[in-house]
Amino acid sequence: NLGVMIFSTQDAIIKALSGDYPVTLAIVVRSLVALPILLALVHFECGLKRLVSRNYPLLMLRGLILLVSYTSYYMALPALPLAEAIALFFVSPILVTLLASPMLGETVSPRAWGAVIAGFIGVLIIVQPGSALFEPAALLSLVSAATYALSMVLARRVGASEPASVMAFYVNAVYMVGAAIIAMLLHSSGIEAMGHPS
């Protein structure tokens, strides 16, 4: 519950700031704040030596996937009502269920498939594809949900040998470096990394 409250507060803050600051700046600041906290968590959970991991390619890949996920999500926030952006993002559990069988070899129960179908119908009701009310920015939330679901499947695989704090540290490091690089490239080309749509 605490985690959900923190993420909800973060979403509201990002939406409030999105008209004045680029999304990449939000990600960099978020990552800088989290960095010392994550280092402390790694230290107390398993020791900083665990950051030198043999699984670093998968850890980095997961970080890049989540960078795409959160960047897409933050880009959707200024253009969509907050409740709608969040509702679309929560299609990710449906996608995790769909990926569990081919990527992890897990058996999905008929009840779970029923929930997937019901959830998909709910997404169609929210997005209303083909109608005059369709908002293209909704696709950003769906991209975010899809990449987040893929990251969760990777977490299941990597988490068998890596502590949660180490996985979180790598994700945060990729956030920070990736968003900073994107921000510099956009700045050098004279493009703002997103505020309210014009």
N, C-alpha and C positions, 0 to 999 in steps of 0.2 A: 504493500500500500504506500509506503514511504517513497519507493522508487517511482510509482505512477504519479504521485503528487509532485515530485521533483521534475519529472519530464513534462508534466502538464504546465507547471510554472515556467519552465524553460521555453516551451512553445509559445506561451503568451508573451514572454519577454521578446523573443525573436520576432514575432509578428508586430509588436509595438515598435521595434527598432528598424524593421525592414525598409521603411521608407527613407531612412536617413543614412543607413550604413550597408555596405555590400555584404552578401551572405558569406563570402570567404573570410571576411574580417570576423564575423560572428563565430565561425568554426575555429579560427586561429585562437581567438580569445578564450573560447570554451576549452580548447585543448591545453592552453598555457595554464589555466586555472586548475585543470584536472591533473597535470603532470606531477607536481609534488605529492598530491594525494595518492596517485597510483604508485609512485615510487615507494611511498611508505607502506602501502598495502602489499606490494611485492616483497619488500624487506621483511615484514612481519609474517607473511604467509609461507614464504619458501626461500628467502634470501635473494639478493640482487644477482647472484651468479646464475640464477635460472633464466635471466634475460638473454643469456647466450644460449640460444636454443637451436637444435638440429632442425626443428620444424619452422624455421624462420621464413622459408618461401611461402608456406601455407598461411602463416601468421600475417605476412605482408600482403598476400593476396586478399585475405579476409579484410584487412584494413582498407585496401583500395576499393573493395566492393562496398564497404560501409561508408567510405568517403562519397561514392556515387549516391548511395542511399540517402545520406543525411543532406548532401548538397541539393539533391532533387526535392527533398522534403522541405527544406528551408526556402527553396525557390517557390514552392507552391503556396507557402503560408501567406505572402502578401496578396496573392491573386485569388485566394479562395476564402470563404468563411472558415474560421478556425475549426468549428465542429465538423464541417465537411472534409477538410484536409485530414483531420485525425481519423474520421470514420473510414476514409479511403485507405489510409495507411494500415488500418487494422484488417485489411484483406491479407496481410502477411501470414497469419496462422493458417489460412486456407491454402496458401501457396506452399507453406512448409509441409502440410499434409500431402499435397500433390508430389512434392519432391522426395518425401521420405522413402517411398517404395523404390523408385529407380536409382537414387543416389546412396541410400543407406541399407537397402534390402529389407526394410521393415514392412510388416503386414499392416495394412490399414483396414480397420473394421468397418462393416456396413454402416454402423452408427456414425462413424467419423465421416464416411462418404456422404451420408445424409446431411451432416452439418456443413460440409464443403458446398454441396448444392444449394442449401439454404443461404449460406453466406454469399455465394456468387449471385444469387437472385437479389440479395440486398445491395450488392455493389452496383448491379445494373439499375436498380431503382434510384440510387444516389447519383450515378454518373449520367443516366438518361442519354445514352449514345444515339445519335441520329435526330435528336430533338433540338428545338431552338434554344433550349435551356442548357445544352451541353457546353461545358466550360473546358477548353483545351488544357488549361492548367491542371485539371484533374488527372491528366496523364502523368504529370510529374509525381503526384502522390502514388500512383500505381507503379511507376518505375521504382520509386523509393521502397514500396512494399515488396516488390519482386526481388530487388537486390538485398533487402534486409532478410527476406526468407532464405535466400541462397547463403547469406552469411551465417544464419542460424544452423543450417545443415553442415556447413564447414566447421562451426563451433562444436557440433556434436562429434565430428570426426577428430578434430585436433584436441578437444577437451579430454579425450581419453588419456592423453599423456602430458598435457600442459595445464598448470593451475589457471584458474579464472583470472587472477590478477595479472598474470603474464600476458594472457590473450588481450585483456583490456588495455594494458600498456602499449602493446604493439599497434592496436587499433588507434589509440590516441596519438601515437607518434606519427603514424601515416596521415591521420587527420591534419595534424599540425604542419607537417612538411608539405603535404599535397595541397592543402588550402593556401599556404603561403606562396607556393610556386604559381598556382593559378591566379592568385591576387596580383602577383608581380607581373605576370604575362598580360593580364587584362589591363593593368595600369599602364604598362609600357605601350600597349596598343591603343590606349585612350578609351577603352570600354569599361563601363562600370559593371561590377559583378552583381548587378541586380538591386533594385529598390522597388518601389511600386511601379507597376506597368504603366507606360505612358499611353 
